[in-house]
Amino acid sequence: MPDVTTEARHHPLYVPLPSEPPPVAPPAPVAAPAPAPTPAPAHAPVPALRLAPERLRTAVVAGAGAVALLWGLQARASARLDALFATGAHLTGLLAGYGVLALLLLMARVPAVEHGVGADRLARWHARGGRYVLGLIGAHAALALCGYAVHTRTDLVTATGDLLSYGAIAAATAGTALFVAVGVTSARAVRRRVRHETWRAVHLSGLLAAALGFVHQLAGPDVAGSLVIVWLWSMAHATVGVLLVWYRIVVPVRAALRHELRVAEVRDEGPGVVSVLVQGRGVARLCAEPGQFFRWRFLRRGLWATALPFSLSAPVRDDTLRITVKAIGDHTRRIRRLRPGVRVLASGPFGALTAHRRTRRKVLLLAGGVGITPLRALFETLPGGPGDITLLYRASDAGGLVLREELEAIARERRAALHYLLGPSDGSFDPLAPRALRNLVPDLAAHDVYLCGPPAMARAATASLLRAGVPASRIHSEDFDHG
């Protein structure tokens, strides 16, 4: 039976598990000869390569420093106003070009980066970096225009017309317009009102904008002035381009041909919630870990054009992958109408909400709503003895508990603690308050915490965990509200 603390039994929102008869003591073991040692497998599994977030951040900053050094080596001291404008334009232009490369690399879906940093963190860095890059592009354009106007002693309108007569500058202007469109549609207030397909199409135009910017950079004095710099700048762009094509196109297509994934079953799990079982050939070679997700593309009308991120809700077994989806939009509602045999393209696995983040013997899994899906897989597979693993599941009522029977079966089998925190989010009692969490998990600060749930719930839970003494480095979460 799952471990239950005394405080938990009297918790106002605690729902106890069904009682079960006490276990019968097994007979005394009979002495037997020691079994022969099991031979080691011919091919031991290779640990996944993961790039730590700190290392990636350091590498990106170091690259920006190298670009600034390149600018400094070519800069010429001058007090003339046009020279000052030009020097500022050169620095901001080089940094903007480098920034675009860094943004593309973050979204190239390189496995070592995705598995080490996490898709949600990469998306946040991409969004924040995009704002900086747009600012650098705007500063570069303004400084270059002012510098040209001062140098030619013309007004800004005339200077603009003169500059646009140069092909490389016209290309850069078109690229800038595309980058602005990407930035506008990515703003949180706008993105909520734009269909995902529209946002994605506009976002993909950023690739064309990057290509147009590259044409402009090769014509500029900071790059074109040296064959070595031209070669290095070109190789950097070529490398990022190859990574994008390889991991976003070649690898998913190759996986689709190799594994031949198809829908095997669609199973009702509760009001508006279904589990989709997807079978294929050699699925184990995908090396998917509990806690990770795939981007799923179901090849049927209304779904094929969009890749949807869903976490695995169970470990991989018998060449079968399982996701559990709640109907909250057009695409998720269509998933309920899938039929066995539908072809599936699955890109991944992605995500860093896996066992490798664990640093302590005791682990708390904190789920909200359908965020239980990756944590359910971890609840079953994370190593640990009785009392080491605790799952808190927050829902508005018992009807909102997804995969409840499976969770209770896992808790009984593993003798793990399982607590349901039921009640409205605007109720007088907050089950996620620091004191409430410490009542359920008395040694909370000694735990690693895996957190997954709706964005508002995740933010509130993170704040409570920090106030309860859990270090930020031991709160592991992943969400897809990237705005």
Secondary structure, DSSP 4 states (H G I P E B T S, - for coil): -----HHHHT-TTB-PPPP-PPPPPPPPPPP-PPPPPPPPPSSPPPPPP---HHHHHHHHHHHHHHHHHHHHHH------HHHHHHHHHHHHHHHHHHHHHHHHHHTS--HHHHHHH-HHHHHHHHHHHHHHHHHHHHHHHHHHHHHHHHHHT--HHHHHHHHHTSHHHHHHHHHHHHHHHHHHHHSHHHHTTS-HHHHHHHHHHHHHHHHHHHHHHHHSHHHHT-HHHHHHHHHHHHHHHHHHHIIIIIHHHHHHHHH--EEEEEEEEETTEEEEEEE-SSGGGG-PPTT-EEEEEE-STTTTT--EEEEBSS--BTTEEEEEEE--SHHHHHHTT--TT-BEEEEEEE-S-SGGG--SS-EEEEEEGGGHHHHHHHHHHS---TTTEEEEEEESSGGG-SSHHHHHHHHHHHT-EEEEEES-TTSSS-TTSHHHHHHHSTTGGGSEEEEES-HHHHHHHHHHHHHTT--GGGEEE------
